[in-house]
Each structure stands twice: as structure tokens, then as C-alpha cells.
């Protein structure tokens, strides 16, 4: 990639955001709770970028086709403390066919919490109530 197209700059990060979707997260259940796995290439690249990806991921929470992957990536990148059920305040229902069902209206509350978290310095160890 050329410098202007690299994922370490704003345009590159924005293209990665365009390319992600909720299907980039695979959910599994265990006795201790829910376990997400990042399976999409663009989502994995955002994860490796670390804190540079946080502001555009917070913006992506407003998109019902991206909010799940954005929330999972934000949780992993930020290192916030969280519970496994519900997974960092995200209600996920695992269906018998292996699919996961998430209520998209949850994105508004998550966006509010992440926006508040981002505005507090230093960042709190968990998402604000």
C-alpha cells in the first residue's frame, strides 16, 4: 500500500470502517459466558491499529450493520473491564442454528456509553453507567 492508502492514516482507517460489518464477529458460548472471535480481515486490521481506531469505531456504533463489531473491537482495543454475560452490556442470544441475534436498538445506549468513556480523561476502567 502507498502511504496515502495505508490503514495507519485517517483515510485508510475510514476505508477499514466502511469494510467492516457485524458478521465479522463470530459468537460462541461457554460455561463462563459469551466469547466473540474477530473473523473479518478489516476488523482484524482495526484491532491491530489500536487506539487510532477508537474515534471512528465510536462513530460506527450508530450504524446497525456495524455496531456489534465496533463494540467488540472497542472493548478489546480499550482494555475496559467487562462481564461475559451480557458481553460488556451487549445482549447476545445464541440460537440453536449457531447464529447470534442482537437487538439493534442496543446500539444507542452503547454509543452513549462509549462516547462518555472517550470524553473522560483518564479513561475509566469500564464503561460508564
C-alpha positions as CSV (number, residue, x, y, z in Angstrom):
1,X,0.0,0.0,0.0
2,X,1.1,3.5,-0.6
3,X,1.3,5.9,2.3
4,X,-1.9,7.6,1.3
5,X,-3.8,4.3,1.3
6,X,-2.2,2.7,4.4
7,X,-4.5,1.8,7.2
8,X,-2.4,3.8,9.7
9,X,-3.8,7.1,8.3
10,X,-7.3,8.6,8.5
11,X,-8.4,7.6,5.0
12,X,-7.1,4.1,5.5
13,X,-8.9,3.7,8.8
14,X,-12.1,5.1,7.3
15,X,-11.9,2.5,4.5
16,X,-11.5,-0.2,7.0
17,X,-14.6,1.1,8.9
18,X,-16.5,1.0,5.6
19,X,-15.5,-2.6,5.0
20,X,-16.5,-4.0,8.5
21,X,-19.8,-5.5,9.4
22,X,-21.4,-7.3,12.3
23,X,-20.7,-10.6,10.5
24,X,-17.0,-10.0,11.3
25,X,-17.7,-11.3,14.8
26,X,-18.4,-14.9,15.5
27,X,-20.0,-15.7,18.9
28,X,-19.5,-18.8,20.9
29,X,-20.9,-19.7,24.3
30,X,-19.2,-21.3,27.2
31,X,-20.0,-22.0,30.9
32,X,-18.5,-18.7,31.8
33,X,-20.3,-16.6,29.2
34,X,-20.1,-15.3,25.6
35,X,-16.9,-15.4,23.6
36,X,-16.6,-13.3,20.5
37,X,-14.0,-14.0,17.8
38,X,-12.9,-11.4,15.3
39,X,-13.1,-13.2,11.9
40,X,-13.1,-10.4,9.3
41,X,-9.8,-9.1,7.8
42,X,-10.7,-5.4,8.0
43,X,-11.9,-5.9,11.6
44,X,-8.6,-7.6,12.5
45,X,-6.6,-4.8,10.9
46,X,-8.5,-2.3,13.0
47,X,-7.8,-4.3,16.1
48,X,-4.0,-4.2,15.3
49,X,-4.2,-0.4,14.8
50,X,-5.2,0.0,18.5
51,X,-6.2,3.4,19.9
52,X,-6.1,5.2,16.5
53,X,-9.2,3.2,15.5
54,X,-11.2,4.3,18.6
55,X,-12.8,7.5,17.3
56,X,-14.1,6.0,14.0
57,X,-15.3,2.9,15.8
58,X,-17.3,5.0,18.2
59,X,-18.9,6.7,15.2
60,X,-19.6,3.2,13.7
61,X,-21.8,2.4,16.7
62,X,-24.6,4.4,15.1
63,X,-24.8,2.0,12.2
64,X,-26.9,-1.0,12.9
65,X,-24.9,-3.1,10.4
66,X,-21.6,-2.3,12.2
67,X,-22.3,-1.6,15.9
68,X,-21.6,-5.2,17.1
69,X,-18.2,-5.4,15.5
70,X,-17.5,-1.8,16.6
71,X,-18.4,-2.5,20.2
72,X,-16.3,-5.7,20.3
73,X,-13.3,-4.0,18.8
74,X,-13.6,-1.0,21.1
75,X,-13.8,-3.4,24.1
76,X,-10.7,-5.3,23.0
77,X,-8.7,-2.2,22.0
78,X,-9.5,-0.2,25.1
79,X,-9.0,-2.9,27.6
80,X,-12.0,-2.0,29.6
81,X,-13.2,-4.4,32.2
82,X,-16.4,-6.2,31.3
83,X,-18.7,-9.1,32.1
84,X,-19.2,-12.0,29.7
85,X,-23.0,-12.2,30.2
86,X,-24.2,-9.9,28.9
87,X,-21.0,-9.3,26.9
88,X,-19.9,-5.8,28.0
89,X,-23.5,-4.7,28.2
90,X,-24.4,-6.2,24.8
91,X,-27.2,-8.7,24.9
92,X,-26.5,-11.6,22.5
93,X,-28.8,-14.6,22.0
94,X,-27.1,-17.6,20.6
95,X,-29.7,-19.5,18.5
96,X,-29.8,-23.3,18.1
97,X,-28.6,-23.0,14.5
98,X,-25.3,-21.4,15.6
99,X,-26.3,-17.8,14.7
100,X,-26.3,-14.9,17.1
101,X,-29.2,-12.5,17.5
102,X,-28.6,-9.0,18.8
103,X,-31.1,-6.2,19.3
104,X,-30.0,-3.3,17.1
105,X,-31.7,-0.8,19.4
106,X,-29.0,-1.6,21.9
107,X,-26.6,0.5,19.8
108,X,-27.9,3.8,21.0
109,X,-27.1,3.0,24.7
110,X,-23.7,1.6,23.7
111,X,-22.8,4.7,21.6
112,X,-23.7,6.9,24.6
113,X,-21.5,4.9,27.0
114,X,-18.6,4.8,24.6
115,X,-18.8,8.5,23.8
116,X,-18.9,9.3,27.5
117,X,-15.9,6.9,28.1
118,X,-13.9,8.6,25.4
119,X,-14.5,12.1,26.9
120,X,-13.3,11.2,30.4
121,X,-9.5,11.6,31.0
122,X,-8.1,9.3,32.1
123,X,-10.4,6.8,30.6
124,X,-12.4,4.8,33.2
125,X,-11.6,1.1,33.6
126,X,-15.1,0.2,32.5
127,X,-18.0,1.7,30.5
128,X,-19.9,4.4,32.4
129,X,-23.4,3.7,33.5
